Amino acid sequence: MAFNDFNMDSHWLPFTPNRDFKRQPRVFTAADGMMFTTHDGKQVIDGISSLWCVGAGHNRKPINEAIKKQLDTLDYATAFQASNDQAFLAAEKIAAMAPGDLNKVLFCNSGSEAADTSLKVALAYHRARGEGHRNVFIGRERGYHGVGFGGMSVGGIPGNRKVFGSAFLPRVDHMRFTHDPVNNAYIHNQEPVFGEDLLLELEQRILPLHDPSNVAAIIVEPVAGSAGWYLPPKGYLKRLREICDKHGILLIFDEVITGFGRMGTNFAADYYGVVPDMLNFAKCVTNGVIPLGGVICRDKLYDAMMKTDTPQHVVEFFHGYTYSGHPVACAAAIATLDIYQKEGLFQRAGEMGKVLGDAFHSTFKGLPNVIGIRSLGLAAAVELAPIAGSPGKRAYEIFLDCFQKGALVRPAGDVLVIAPPYIVEKQHIDKLVNTLADAVKAHA
Ligand SMILES: Cc1ncc(COP(=O)(O)O)c(C=O)c1O
């Protein structure tokens, strides 16, 4: 199919430079395993699990079959005042995978909705316990929690915030970004050790400023994914948990990227041995085939909200989406999680992550403009010096170049990330890394 075979006037592409896209469209028409086919017949390796979603690789028959079966059985049913069997089964499976007493799953359809849902749970929980004054949220610089007004407010990626600040939540603060580009530029499958204690700022400035008794929740990505795979300092998440416990503040892990295998474990919470009060998920839960997200809550959140004086017929939590727990999405999730388990794909992600990390560090170190390399789990990032006056341009052009040569990689500012499906083989890693390295050299 040639690109002038379809009309590109109507589709406004998300998070994409639309004008430039139309000059050189990149349109997928089929996918299988690790590979895409494009509109002009090119084969492209999916080096980013299609935005971190496709853990088991494309076109997995058991998932497709589960969806078809579900469509023929129960296509959709109202999510309010009734439910469907698949939602209960999927919730049970997801809760069983989550650590500690993260046992109650609130479904939604995306990571953005998960972020807003978790913030609303925090407010409602504190109010149910008679602490309605707890309404300050704390996020972190360079954090990404989607594009809803709640998620944007606690998020910290400047480009995503710039235009919308007038509509942010009013009581939000941000902790410092966790990267040290001087001492921790190169990190290979280990936790960076910081000379200074980054959380002193939270304890000594942010919490006293708002008074800890007013703080509802702190939300962080365990590993900052969208910003460019930035790893937390050693002990950071454990200490954050302790600070939250000390002050009765809820801790939310946004595991939309780190959840369901990317770290080689079920969740980053398992990897770091820290149980949050809420865990947001979305990507990888259905292998990308149907939107599904959710928030896994500790029992105490649910219990507090059920302990209410209101009559039995009154809704306890005024929140939900028409498609919360959609039966087809839940059937896809059940089939996806089965595949991950049967094929040991999370363990494989951890093993192949070492191969990817080794390839990154041995290939990119010393190449022109490379100022950092980070690898952990099945994801690795190479950070480049920006072109003076044109931040992001170098990485964008490298991304375009790689695409032309058959490798889909992800530009994030001047960072390039590779985070392939867990089924990735060494030959794919070699092709992805070599193509990226050639492009880095070509754009020196
Ligand atoms: C950590 C995190 N939270 C939330 C989101 C938003 O998810 P969605 O695009 O499904 O709304 C993303 C998306 O990349 C993410 O990485």
The ligand as a MOL file (V3000), in Angstrom:
LIG
                    3D

  0  0  0     0  0            999 V3000
M  V30 BEGIN CTAB
M  V30 COUNTS 16 16 0 0 0
M  V30 BEGIN ATOM
M  V30 1 C 4.3360 5.7780 34.2310 0
M  V30 2 C 3.1970 6.1230 33.3190 0
M  V30 3 N 2.0480 6.5260 33.8320 0
M  V30 4 C 0.9920 6.8430 33.0680 0
M  V30 5 C 1.0860 6.7650 31.6980 0
M  V30 6 C -0.0760 7.1560 30.8520 0
M  V30 7 O -0.6280 6.0420 30.2680 0
M  V30 8 P -1.6960 6.2020 29.0720 0
M  V30 9 O -0.9460 6.7340 27.9070 0
M  V30 10 O -2.2040 4.8000 28.8990 0
M  V30 11 O -2.7520 7.1230 29.5400 0
M  V30 12 C 2.2680 6.3320 31.1060 0
M  V30 13 C 2.3810 6.2350 29.6500 0
M  V30 14 O 3.4500 6.0720 29.0900 0
M  V30 15 C 3.3680 6.0150 31.9340 0
M  V30 16 O 4.5340 5.6280 31.4230 0
M  V30 END ATOM
M  V30 BEGIN BOND
M  V30 1 1 1 2
M  V30 2 1 2 3
M  V30 3 2 2 15
M  V30 4 2 3 4
M  V30 5 1 4 5
M  V30 6 1 5 6
M  V30 7 2 5 12
M  V30 8 1 6 7
M  V30 9 1 7 8
M  V30 10 2 8 9
M  V30 11 1 8 10
M  V30 12 1 8 11
M  V30 13 1 12 13
M  V30 14 1 12 15
M  V30 15 2 13 14
M  V30 16 1 15 16
M  V30 END BOND
M  V30 END CTAB
M  END
